Amino acid sequence: MQRNRIKRRLRAAISAASLPVGFDYVFLAGPEVAAIDFATLKGWVDKAAR
């Protein structure tokens, strides 16, 4: 159940981020993603895209 929650949160953060078009992205998420707030997760995704 935790794995599904992590996947849903990561998908939501990725869709909310402004990722450049024309690239493939691979995000690896560990159990800590379930415990952090969404704003922090979105910040990590935005930072990774730069």
N, C-alpha and C positions, 0 to 999 in steps of 0.2 A: 504494500500500500504506500509506503514512503517513496519507493522508486517512482510510482506513478505521479505522486505529488511533485517530486523534483522535476520530472519531465514536463508536467503542465506549467509549472512556474518558469522553467527555462524557456519553453516555447512562447509564453506570454511576454517575457522580457525581450526575447529576440524580435518578436513582431512589433513591440513598442519602440525598439531601437531604430535608429536611422542608419542601417548598414548599406554601404556602397553596393550598387548593382553590378553584376558581372563577375562575382567571386563566389566560390564555394566556402562555406564555413563549417568548422568542426568545433563543437563545444563539449568539453568533458566536465561533468558535474559530480561532485562527491556528496556525501551525506550532509555536509555543513550547509548546503544550499537550502535544505528544508528548514533550517533554523534561522537564517538571516531574513531581514525584512526585504520587501520587494524593491524598494528604492536602491538599496545597496546592490542587489542582484542586477538591476538594470544599469547601474553605474559600472559594474564590472563588465557587462556586455558592451556598453558604449566604449569603455576604455580598450577592450580587446579589439574592437573594430578599427581603432585608429592606427 
